[in-house]
Amino acid sequence: MKVRYVHTNIVTKDWQRLAAFYQQALDCERLEPGLDIGGKWLADGTGVPDAKLTGIHLRLPGYGTTG
C-alpha cells in the first residue's frame, strides 16, 4: 500500500511570505486562483465571527498536474 501526503492548512498573518518560503525551499508550485472566502458557514464552522480566509494552494513537487 502506497501512502501519500495530501493536505495541510497553515494559518499565518503573512501568507504571501510563507507561500514564497515554500516555493523557494521546497519548489512548490503556486496554484491559481487564490483563496478569498468567508461567510456565515465559515464563521459557524470556526466559531470566529466574520471569519475570512485569504491565501493560495501550493502543490508539492512530484504530484503532477492533478495532485
PyMOL Python script that loads the backbone (N, CA, C, O; Angstrom):
from pymol import cmd

cmd.read_pdbstr("""\
ATOM      1  N   MET A   1       0.834  -1.174   0.000  1.00  0.00           N
ATOM      2  CA  MET A   1       0.000   0.000   0.000  1.00  0.00           C
ATOM      3  C   MET A   1       0.883   1.243   0.000  1.00  0.00           C
ATOM      4  O   MET A   1       1.769   1.382   0.843  1.00  0.00           O
ATOM      5  N   LYS A   2       0.638   2.143  -0.947  1.00  0.00           N
ATOM      6  CA  LYS A   2       1.392   3.381  -1.049  1.00  0.00           C
ATOM      7  C   LYS A   2       0.610   4.508  -0.378  1.00  0.00           C
ATOM      8  O   LYS A   2      -0.554   4.736  -0.706  1.00  0.00           O
ATOM      9  N   VAL A   3       1.235   5.204   0.545  1.00  0.00           N
ATOM     10  CA  VAL A   3       0.598   6.311   1.246  1.00  0.00           C
ATOM     11  C   VAL A   3       1.271   7.601   0.793  1.00  0.00           C
ATOM     12  O   VAL A   3       2.497   7.695   0.748  1.00  0.00           O
ATOM     13  N   ARG A   4       0.445   8.599   0.457  1.00  0.00           N
ATOM     14  CA  ARG A   4       0.982   9.891   0.029  1.00  0.00           C
ATOM     15  C   ARG A   4       0.434  10.999   0.906  1.00  0.00           C
ATOM     16  O   ARG A   4      -0.724  10.971   1.323  1.00  0.00           O
ATOM     17  N   TYR A   5       1.284  11.969   1.176  1.00  0.00           N
ATOM     18  CA  TYR A   5       0.886  13.159   1.898  1.00  0.00           C
ATOM     19  C   TYR A   5      -0.049  13.962   0.998  1.00  0.00           C
ATOM     20  O   TYR A   5       0.231  14.132  -0.188  1.00  0.00           O
ATOM     21  N   VAL A   6      -1.165  14.460   1.558  1.00  0.00           N
ATOM     22  CA  VAL A   6      -2.164  15.089   0.710  1.00  0.00           C
ATOM     23  C   VAL A   6      -2.407  16.565   1.022  1.00  0.00           C
ATOM     24  O   VAL A   6      -2.354  17.382   0.103  1.00  0.00           O
ATOM     25  N   HIS A   7      -2.670  16.945   2.274  1.00  0.00           N
ATOM     26  CA  HIS A   7      -3.164  18.301   2.502  1.00  0.00           C
ATOM     27  C   HIS A   7      -2.879  18.772   3.926  1.00  0.00           C
ATOM     28  O   HIS A   7      -3.033  18.022   4.890  1.00  0.00           O
ATOM     29  N   THR A   8      -2.462  20.032   4.033  1.00  0.00           N
ATOM     30  CA  THR A   8      -2.320  20.704   5.315  1.00  0.00           C
ATOM     31  C   THR A   8      -2.717  22.159   5.139  1.00  0.00           C
ATOM     32  O   THR A   8      -2.405  22.766   4.115  1.00  0.00           O
ATOM     33  N   ASN A   9      -3.391  22.717   6.113  1.00  0.00           N
ATOM     34  CA  ASN A   9      -3.674  24.154   6.144  1.00  0.00           C
ATOM     35  C   ASN A   9      -2.756  24.786   7.183  1.00  0.00           C
ATOM     36  O   ASN A   9      -2.624  24.277   8.296  1.00  0.00           O
ATOM     37  N   ILE A  10      -2.122  25.898   6.813  1.00  0.00           N
ATOM     38  CA  ILE A  10      -1.284  26.642   7.744  1.00  0.00           C
ATOM     39  C   ILE A  10      -1.833  28.061   7.819  1.00  0.00           C
ATOM     40  O   ILE A  10      -2.018  28.721   6.796  1.00  0.00           O
ATOM     41  N   VAL A  11      -2.089  28.521   9.029  1.00  0.00           N
ATOM     42  CA  VAL A  11      -2.641  29.858   9.244  1.00  0.00           C
ATOM     43  C   VAL A  11      -1.518  30.789   9.687  1.00  0.00           C
ATOM     44  O   VAL A  11      -0.755  30.469  10.599  1.00  0.00           O
ATOM     45  N   THR A  12      -1.426  31.936   9.034  1.00  0.00           N
ATOM     46  CA  THR A  12      -0.396  32.916   9.356  1.00  0.00           C
ATOM     47  C   THR A  12      -0.888  34.316   9.021  1.00  0.00           C
ATOM     48  O   THR A  12      -1.808  34.482   8.220  1.00  0.00           O
ATOM     49  N   LYS A  13      -0.285  35.304   9.623  1.00  0.00           N
ATOM     50  CA  LYS A  13      -0.652  36.685   9.321  1.00  0.00           C
ATOM     51  C   LYS A  13      -0.118  37.120   7.962  1.00  0.00           C
ATOM     52  O   LYS A  13      -0.707  37.998   7.331  1.00  0.00           O
ATOM     53  N   ASP A  14       0.984  36.531   7.491  1.00  0.00           N
ATOM     54  CA  ASP A  14       1.609  36.928   6.229  1.00  0.00           C
ATOM     55  C   ASP A  14       1.705  35.711   5.305  1.00  0.00           C
ATOM     56  O   ASP A  14       2.772  35.117   5.152  1.00  0.00           O
ATOM     57  N   TRP A  15       0.578  35.353   4.693  1.00  0.00           N
ATOM     58  CA  TRP A  15       0.543  34.142   3.863  1.00  0.00           C
ATOM     59  C   TRP A  15       1.409  34.275   2.616  1.00  0.00           C
ATOM     60  O   TRP A  15       1.934  33.276   2.126  1.00  0.00           O
ATOM     61  N   GLN A  16       1.569  35.489   2.093  1.00  0.00           N
ATOM     62  CA  GLN A  16       2.405  35.662   0.902  1.00  0.00           C
ATOM     63  C   GLN A  16       3.863  35.303   1.206  1.00  0.00           C
ATOM     64  O   GLN A  16       4.533  34.655   0.401  1.00  0.00           O
ATOM     65  N   ARG A  17       4.339  35.725   2.362  1.00  0.00           N
ATOM     66  CA  ARG A  17       5.719  35.423   2.754  1.00  0.00           C
ATOM     67  C   ARG A  17       5.903  33.925   2.993  1.00  0.00           C
ATOM     68  O   ARG A  17       6.905  33.342   2.577  1.00  0.00           O
ATOM     69  N   LEU A  18       4.934  33.311   3.662  1.00  0.00           N
ATOM     70  CA  LEU A  18       5.015  31.874   3.917  1.00  0.00           C
ATOM     71  C   LEU A  18       4.969  31.087   2.608  1.00  0.00           C
ATOM     72  O   LEU A  18       5.733  30.138   2.433  1.00  0.00           O
ATOM     73  N   ALA A  19       4.084  31.470   1.692  1.00  0.00           N
ATOM     74  CA  ALA A  19       3.996  30.796   0.397  1.00  0.00           C
ATOM     75  C   ALA A  19       5.312  30.934  -0.366  1.00  0.00           C
ATOM     76  O   ALA A  19       5.783  29.968  -0.966  1.00  0.00           O
ATOM     77  N   ALA A  20       5.905  32.118  -0.348  1.00  0.00           N
ATOM     78  CA  ALA A  20       7.186  32.338  -1.030  1.00  0.00           C
ATOM     79  C   ALA A  20       8.278  31.437  -0.443  1.00  0.00           C
ATOM     80  O   ALA A  20       9.108  30.901  -1.178  1.00  0.00           O
ATOM     81  N   PHE A  21       8.272  31.275   0.875  1.00  0.00           N
ATOM     82  CA  PHE A  21       9.239  30.383   1.515  1.00  0.00           C
ATOM     83  C   PHE A  21       9.104  28.961   0.984  1.00  0.00           C
ATOM     84  O   PHE A  21      10.098  28.345   0.599  1.00  0.00           O
ATOM     85  N   TYR A  22       7.862  28.429   0.961  1.00  0.00           N
ATOM     86  CA  TYR A  22       7.651  27.059   0.484  1.00  0.00           C
ATOM     87  C   TYR A  22       7.971  26.913  -0.997  1.00  0.00           C
ATOM     88  O   TYR A  22       8.448  25.865  -1.430  1.00  0.00           O
ATOM     89  N   GLN A  23       7.714  27.945  -1.765  1.00  0.00           N
ATOM     90  CA  GLN A  23       8.058  27.893  -3.184  1.00  0.00           C
ATOM     91  C   GLN A  23       9.574  27.839  -3.360  1.00  0.00           C
ATOM     92  O   GLN A  23      10.075  27.097  -4.205  1.00  0.00           O
ATOM     93  N   GLN A  24      10.300  28.616  -2.571  1.00  0.00           N
ATOM     94  CA  GLN A  24      11.753  28.652  -2.683  1.00  0.00           C
ATOM     95  C   GLN A  24      12.394  27.416  -2.044  1.00  0.00           C
ATOM     96  O   GLN A  24      13.258  26.787  -2.656  1.00  0.00           O
ATOM     97  N   ALA A  25      11.988  27.066  -0.837  1.00  0.00           N
ATOM     98  CA  ALA A  25      12.646  25.987  -0.095  1.00  0.00           C
ATOM     99  C   ALA A  25      12.292  24.595  -0.613  1.00  0.00           C
ATOM    100  O   ALA A  25      13.149  23.712  -0.655  1.00  0.00           O
ATOM    101  N   LEU A  26      11.029  24.395  -1.009  1.00  0.00           N
ATOM    102  CA  LEU A  26      10.581  23.062  -1.414  1.00  0.00           C
ATOM    103  C   LEU A  26      10.177  22.968  -2.876  1.00  0.00           C
ATOM    104  O   LEU A  26       9.716  21.919  -3.325  1.00  0.00           O
ATOM    105  N   ASP A  27      10.343  24.053  -3.621  1.00  0.00           N
ATOM    106  CA  ASP A  27       9.991  24.100  -5.039  1.00  0.00           C
ATOM    107  C   ASP A  27       8.504  23.806  -5.268  1.00  0.00           C
ATOM    108  O   ASP A  27       8.133  23.158  -6.247  1.00  0.00           O
ATOM    109  N   CYS A  28       7.661  24.290  -4.353  1.00  0.00           N
ATOM    110  CA  CYS A  28       6.216  24.120  -4.502  1.00  0.00           C
ATOM    111  C   CYS A  28       5.712  24.991  -5.641  1.00  0.00           C
ATOM    112  O   CYS A  28       6.264  26.054  -5.928  1.00  0.00           O
ATOM    113  N   GLU A  29       4.660  24.521  -6.279  1.00  0.00           N
ATOM    114  CA  GLU A  29       4.044  25.245  -7.385  1.00  0.00           C
ATOM    115  C   GLU A  29       2.793  25.967  -6.889  1.00  0.00           C
ATOM    116  O   GLU A  29       1.933  25.366  -6.244  1.00  0.00           O
ATOM    117  N   ARG A  30       2.701  27.242  -7.192  1.00  0.00           N
ATOM    118  CA  ARG A  30       1.538  28.048  -6.821  1.00  0.00           C
ATOM    119  C   ARG A  30       0.375  27.709  -7.740  1.00  0.00           C
ATOM    120  O   ARG A  30       0.533  27.667  -8.960  1.00  0.00           O
ATOM    121  N   LEU A  31      -0.805  27.464  -7.150  1.00  0.00           N
ATOM    122  CA  LEU A  31      -1.996  27.134  -7.917  1.00  0.00           C
ATOM    123  C   LEU A  31      -2.960  28.310  -7.900  1.00  0.00           C
ATOM    124  O   LEU A  31      -3.257  28.862  -6.840  1.00  0.00           O
ATOM    125  N   GLU A  32      -3.433  28.682  -9.042  1.00  0.00           N
ATOM    126  CA  GLU A  32      -4.401  29.776  -9.164  1.00  0.00           C
ATOM    127  C   GLU A  32      -5.782  29.182  -9.420  1.00  0.00           C
ATOM    128  O   GLU A  32      -5.864  28.082  -9.966  1.00  0.00           O
ATOM    129  N   PRO A  33      -6.831  29.833  -9.066  1.00  0.00           N
ATOM    130  CA  PRO A  33      -6.873  31.143  -8.428  1.00  0.00           C
ATOM    131  C   PRO A  33      -6.573  31.033  -6.942  1.00  0.00           C
ATOM    132  O   PRO A  33      -6.611  29.947  -6.364  1.00  0.00           O
ATOM    133  N   GLY A  34      -6.281  32.155  -6.346  1.00  0.00           N
ATOM    134  CA  GLY A  34      -6.066  32.212  -4.904  1.00  0.00           C
ATOM    135  C   GLY A  34      -7.382  32.043  -4.159  1.00  0.00           C
ATOM    136  O   GLY A  34      -8.438  31.877  -4.769  1.00  0.00           O
ATOM    137  N   LEU A  35      -7.304  32.086  -2.844  1.00  0.00           N
ATOM    138  CA  LEU A  35      -8.484  31.934  -1.993  1.00  0.00           C
ATOM    139  C   LEU A  35      -8.849  33.274  -1.363  1.00  0.00           C
ATOM    140  O   LEU A  35      -7.980  34.002  -0.882  1.00  0.00           O
ATOM    141  N   ASP A  36     -10.107  33.585  -1.371  1.00  0.00           N
ATOM    142  CA  ASP A  36     -10.631  34.774  -0.690  1.00  0.00           C
ATOM    143  C   ASP A  36     -12.080  34.443  -0.348  1.00  0.00           C
ATOM    144  O   ASP A  36     -13.006  34.830  -1.062  1.00  0.00           O
ATOM    145  N   ILE A  37     -12.258  33.722   0.753  1.00  0.00           N
ATOM    146  CA  ILE A  37     -13.586  33.196   1.075  1.00  0.00           C
ATOM    147  C   ILE A  37     -13.995  33.558   2.496  1.00  0.00           C
ATOM    148  O   ILE A  37     -13.157  33.810   3.361  1.00  0.00           O
ATOM    149  N   GLY A  38     -15.279  33.576   2.708  1.00  0.00           N
ATOM    150  CA  GLY A  38     -15.834  33.850   4.021  1.00  0.00           C
ATOM    151  C   GLY A  38     -17.336  33.690   3.967  1.00  0.00           C
ATOM    152  O   GLY A  38     -17.893  33.309   2.938  1.00  0.00           O
ATOM    153  N   GLY A  39     -17.973  33.974   5.047  1.00  0.00           N
ATOM    154  CA  GLY A  39     -19.421  33.875   5.109  1.00  0.00           C
ATOM    155  C   GLY A  39     -19.876  33.201   6.390  1.00  0.00           C
ATOM    156  O   GLY A  39     -19.066  32.796   7.224  1.00  0.00           O
ATOM    157  N   LYS A  40     -21.157  33.092   6.523  1.00  0.00           N
ATOM    158  CA  LYS A  40     -21.760  32.507   7.725  1.00  0.00           C
ATOM    159  C   LYS A  40     -21.270  31.089   7.965  1.00  0.00           C
ATOM    160  O   LYS A  40     -20.991  30.712   9.104  1.00  0.00           O
ATOM    161  N   TRP A  41     -21.161  30.301   6.900  1.00  0.00           N
ATOM    162  CA  TRP A  41     -20.741  28.900   7.038  1.00  0.00           C
ATOM    163  C   TRP A  41     -19.351  28.811   7.661  1.00  0.00           C
ATOM    164  O   TRP A  41     -19.092  27.925   8.476  1.00  0.00           O
ATOM    165  N   LEU A  42     -18.449  29.732   7.279  1.00  0.00           N
ATOM    166  CA  LEU A  42     -17.093  29.717   7.823  1.00  0.00           C
ATOM    167  C   LEU A  42     -17.088  30.208   9.267  1.00  0.00           C
ATOM    168  O   LEU A  42     -16.399  29.639  10.113  1.00  0.00           O
ATOM    169  N   ALA A  43     -17.847  31.255   9.550  1.00  0.00           N
ATOM    170  CA  ALA A  43     -17.953  31.762  10.921  1.00  0.00           C
ATOM    171  C   ALA A  43     -18.545  30.693  11.838  1.00  0.00           C
ATOM    172  O   ALA A  43     -18.065  30.489  12.953  1.00  0.00           O
ATOM    173  N   ASP A  44     -19.584  30.016  11.367  1.00  0.00           N
ATOM    174  CA  ASP A  44     -20.191  28.949  12.165  1.00  0.00           C
ATOM    175  C   ASP A  44     -19.223  27.791  12.379  1.00  0.00           C
ATOM    176  O   ASP A  44     -19.155  27.232  13.474  1.00  0.00           O
ATOM    177  N   GLY A  45     -18.479  27.431  11.343  1.00  0.00           N
ATOM    178  CA  GLY A  45     -17.558  26.296  11.426  1.00  0.00           C
ATOM    179  C   GLY A  45     -16.336  26.557  12.284  1.00  0.00           C
ATOM    180  O   GLY A  45     -15.786  25.638  12.889  1.00  0.00           O
ATOM    181  N   THR A  46     -15.910  27.817  12.337  1.00  0.00           N
ATOM    182  CA  THR A  46     -14.712  28.149  13.100  1.00  0.00           C
ATOM    183  C   THR A  46     -15.017  28.740  14.465  1.00  0.00           C
ATOM    184  O   THR A  46     -14.167  28.736  15.354  1.00  0.00           O
ATOM    185  N   GLY A  47     -16.233  29.249  14.630  1.00  0.00           N
ATOM    186  CA  GLY A  47     -16.573  29.936  15.865  1.00  0.00           C
ATOM    187  C   GLY A  47     -16.000  31.345  15.925  1.00  0.00           C
ATOM    188  O   GLY A  47     -16.008  31.978  16.981  1.00  0.00           O
ATOM    189  N   VAL A  48     -15.500  31.839  14.787  1.00  0.00           N
ATOM    190  CA  VAL A  48     -14.917  33.180  14.714  1.00  0.00           C
ATOM    191  C   VAL A  48     -15.879  34.076  13.943  1.00  0.00           C
ATOM    192  O   VAL A  48     -16.104  33.851  12.754  1.00  0.00           O
ATOM    193  N   PRO A  49     -16.446  35.081  14.590  1.00  0.00           N
ATOM    194  CA  PRO A  49     -17.366  35.974  13.878  1.00  0.00           C
ATOM    195  C   PRO A  49     -16.661  36.644  12.698  1.00  0.00           C
ATOM    196  O   PRO A  49     -15.514  37.077  12.814  1.00  0.00           O
ATOM    197  N   ASP A  50     -17.351  36.725  11.574  1.00  0.00           N
ATOM    198  CA  ASP A  50     -16.809  37.365  10.362  1.00  0.00           C
ATOM    199  C   ASP A  50     -15.495  36.737   9.892  1.00  0.00           C
ATOM    200  O   ASP A  50     -14.640  37.436   9.348  1.00  0.00           O
ATOM    201  N   ALA A  51     -15.324  35.432  10.095  1.00  0.00           N
ATOM    202  CA  ALA A  51     -14.106  34.743   9.666  1.00  0.00           C
ATOM    203  C   ALA A  51     -13.925  34.872   8.162  1.00  0.00           C
ATOM    204  O   ALA A  51     -14.897  34.858   7.406  1.00  0.00           O
ATOM    205  N   LYS A  52     -12.675  34.997   7.735  1.00  0.00           N
ATOM    206  CA  LYS A  52     -12.342  35.110   6.321  1.00  0.00           C
ATOM    207  C   LYS A  52     -11.020  34.400   6.077  1.00  0.00           C
ATOM    208  O   LYS A  52     -10.096  34.510   6.883  1.00  0.00           O
ATOM    209  N   LEU A  53     -10.926  33.676   4.973  1.00  0.00           N
ATOM    210  CA  LEU A  53      -9.683  33.003   4.588  1.00  0.00           C
ATOM    211  C   LEU A  53      -9.175  33.616   3.292  1.00  0.00           C
ATOM    212  O   LEU A  53      -9.905  33.711   2.305  1.00  0.00           O
ATOM    213  N   THR A  54      -7.928  34.027   3.307  1.00  0.00           N
ATOM    214  CA  THR A  54      -7.273  34.555   2.119  1.00  0.00           C
ATOM    215  C   THR A  54      -5.940  33.848   1.991  1.00  0.00           C
ATOM    216  O   THR A  54      -5.199  33.735   2.968  1.00  0.00           O
ATOM    217  N   GLY A  55      -5.626  33.367   0.788  1.00  0.00           N
ATOM    218  CA  GLY A  55      -4.364  32.668   0.619  1.00  0.00           C
ATOM    219  C   GLY A  55      -4.252  32.004  -0.729  1.00  0.00           C
ATOM    220  O   GLY A  55      -4.848  32.454  -1.707  1.00  0.00           O
ATOM    221  N   ILE A  56      -3.487  30.933  -0.779  1.00  0.00           N
ATOM    222  CA  ILE A  56      -3.191  30.228  -2.026  1.00  0.00           C
ATOM    223  C   ILE A  56      -2.941  28.755  -1.719  1.00  0.00           C
ATOM    224  O   ILE A  56      -2.477  28.406  -0.633  1.00  0.00           O
ATOM    225  N   HIS A  57      -3.251  27.905  -2.679  1.00  0.00           N
ATOM    226  CA  HIS A  57      -2.858  26.498  -2.588  1.00  0.00           C
ATOM    227  C   HIS A  57      -1.491  26.340  -3.243  1.00  0.00           C
ATOM    228  O   HIS A  57      -1.188  26.984  -4.247  1.00  0.00           O
ATOM    229  N   LEU A  58      -0.677  25.477  -2.657  1.00  0.00           N
ATOM    230  CA  LEU A  58       0.632  25.138  -3.219  1.00  0.00           C
ATOM    231  C   LEU A  58       0.695  23.639  -3.458  1.00  0.00           C
ATOM    232  O   LEU A  58       0.200  22.856  -2.647  1.00  0.00           O
ATOM    233  N   ARG A  59       1.297  23.239  -4.561  1.00  0.00           N
ATOM    234  CA  ARG A  59       1.454  21.810  -4.866  1.00  0.00           C
ATOM    235  C   ARG A  59       2.907  21.421  -4.642  1.00  0.00           C
ATOM    236  O   ARG A  59       3.820  22.072  -5.150  1.00  0.00           O
ATOM    237  N   LEU A  60       3.113  20.354  -3.876  1.00  0.00           N
ATOM    238  CA  LEU A  60       4.459  19.829  -3.657  1.00  0.00           C
ATOM    239  C   LEU A  60       4.982  19.199  -4.934  1.00  0.00           C
ATOM    240  O   LEU A  60       4.198  18.690  -5.734  1.00  0.00           O
ATOM    241  N   PRO A  61       6.303  19.222  -5.142  1.00  0.00           N
ATOM    242  CA  PRO A  61       6.887  18.576  -6.310  1.00  0.00           C
ATOM    243  C   PRO A  61       6.558  17.082  -6.332  1.00  0.00           C
ATOM    244  O   PRO A  61       6.457  16.444  -5.284  1.00  0.00           O
ATOM    245  N   GLY A  62       6.397  16.544  -7.516  1.00  0.00           N
ATOM    246  CA  GLY A  62       6.160  15.114  -7.677  1.00  0.00           C
ATOM    247  C   GLY A  62       4.705  14.707  -7.721  1.00  0.00           C
ATOM    248  O   GLY A  62       4.410  13.520  -7.855  1.00  0.00           O
ATOM    249  N   TYR A  63       3.786  15.647  -7.613  1.00  0.00           N
ATOM    250  CA  TYR A  63       2.368  15.310  -7.617  1.00  0.00           C
ATOM    251  C   TYR A  63       1.714  15.501  -8.975  1.00  0.00           C
ATOM    252  O   TYR A  63       0.522  15.233  -9.119  1.00  0.00           O
ATOM    253  N   GLY A  64       2.458  15.954  -9.970  1.00  0.00           N
ATOM    254  CA  GLY A  64       1.895  16.128 -11.299  1.00  0.00           C
ATOM    255  C   GLY A  64       0.864  17.246 -11.334  1.00  0.00           C
ATOM    256  O   GLY A  64       0.738  18.014 -10.380  1.00  0.00           O
ATOM    257  N   THR A  65       0.136  17.333 -12.425  1.00  0.00           N
ATOM    258  CA  THR A  65      -0.805  18.436 -12.619  1.00  0.00           C
ATOM    259  C   THR A  65      -2.132  18.209 -11.912  1.00  0.00           C
ATOM    260  O   THR A  65      -2.944  19.131 -11.844  1.00  0.00           O
ATOM    261  N   THR A  66      -2.382  17.017 -11.384  1.00  0.00           N
ATOM    262  CA  THR A  66      -3.654  16.747 -10.727  1.00  0.00           C
ATOM    263  C   THR A  66      -3.521  16.542  -9.228  1.00  0.00           C
ATOM    264  O   THR A  66      -4.524  16.327  -8.546  1.00  0.00           O
ATOM    265  N   GLY A  67      -2.308  16.605  -8.702  1.00  0.00           N
ATOM    266  CA  GLY A  67      -2.087  16.322  -7.292  1.00  0.00           C
ATOM    267  C   GLY A  67      -2.296  17.497  -6.408  1.00  0.00           C
ATOM    268  O   GLY A  67      -2.140  17.390  -5.191  1.00  0.00           O
TER     269      GLY A  67
END
""", "prot")
cmd.dss("prot")
cmd.show_as("cartoon", "prot")
cmd.util.cbc("prot")
cmd.orient("prot")
